[in-house]
């Protein structure tokens, strides 16, 4: 069923807002996932508030969608869009992906400690240790409450 003109405008505005919410420093795959989540949330909220639809917004997913799912969402909304080259996501030799900037050599304990908590990708926060040495060295990209410190002993 085709969208009304009003729904089309709301959808386009939601796409732009979602693009503005994406972390510009993130890698392309993270950006696509953030955009897909932001778009869905913003669009549902706008349609509810502006169009008066009473459906509740979709619950926030626990993790960003896979890059191919995010790409499919973009192509569904913008059929004439041509995707940029998206490299395959391959974990580093440690078996865990580090998002953003890596601050020094990756410690050998990182992969095993991350595996214990089910973490597959992390932010490297070692650059902040100088101001507070008790803060975590790494933080999960999917759940900011899951943190990693060097093992004791």
Steps between C-alpha positions, in 0.01 A plus 500: 500500500652835398579765758302820521683822422507587872644160594762538229608838637515368856706204379748725317537730801552198729772372265680835518471520880631144534796591278575798725498274808766262368845516659722646224812339647359145478583252224253461211338185639435659839362810326256290298381320812460825696313657210259205466416505871471880507285508188254243633469672837472855363253400225274311741505788747430762233219300343343455843531868594432665164267257327312406817558129461456322830738212442779483754854547372695184434714391794866592478703199386778384731762523225540675168376303200749322282655725236317317218165557678578869541599523134176329397302755706679788328437351156134440585453867585724635223462249212725694262786517752823333397685349797855603568756226531460350846792282598429170666519519877781279610602481864859581573740218577378501860148402392337823617424819310620830642285795393650844460860580585731238649721644774811286493565132461198275558556298821507123469235454772233705317350222284464249782352753744258627233394144413414434867248787486379432144651823367593506130592867451639763736601864529862550608490737799861468612563862400287608799699300758735792570214703652349204689704178519202305642283544192453205262755442227237386248121544478253291297361673190164329551455549875681789670463324836723209389857606568838329495802547725825301499459172689618507860803307603 
